[in-house]
Amino acid sequence: MAQEIDLDLVEVSPGSEPPVCKLMDFGKFKYEAAQKIREARKNQTNTVIKTVRFGLKIDDHDYGTKKGQIERFLKAGDKVKVMVQFRGREQSRPELGVKLLQKVAEEVTEFGSVESSPSADGRTLVMVIAPLRNKAEAKAEAKRLADKQAKVTKSVTSTDETKDSAAETAE
């Protein structure tokens, strides 16, 4: 019967009594299963840990730049490892480094939350900040914004072309 309609007889549940079989195109079934696996792998994202290093005596402008980097990384869905390097006598004042890390954590609360509080690691203090959204959500939103932006630019250029053609016909 299966050969007459060019299908395969596939045993679905060999352990049941009586065994259950199904008529299907087995090559098509394997292909669709492989496509599902490939699609799942494509949507899978790896969380990356980005590192931002601060010195204890950081200037306001430099601090703002580093804070901007941290915000950009968190918006993209990456974890951020914030480090404060101590040099020379600075090692005797670790509370200043903790204060700096707490300031950073407070200023980026809308983008991420502290995953591990400041901890000493030799001559450095380390804190990890995790994003509020995962990488897949951030990637999807970035794509949606890019598509929206492309539509806007396309509509603006088409209206400009219409204005140009109307001006040419008026002349």
Secondary structure, DSSP 4 states (H G I P E B T S, - for coil): -TTTTT-EEEEEETTSSSPEEEEE-HHHHHHHHHHHHHHHHHH-----EEEEEEETT--HHHHHHHHHHHHHHHHTT-EEEEEEE--GGGGG-HHHHHHHHHHHHHHTTTTEEEEEEEEEETTEEEEEEEESS-HHHHHHHHHHHHHHHHHHHHHHHHHHHHHHHHHHHH-
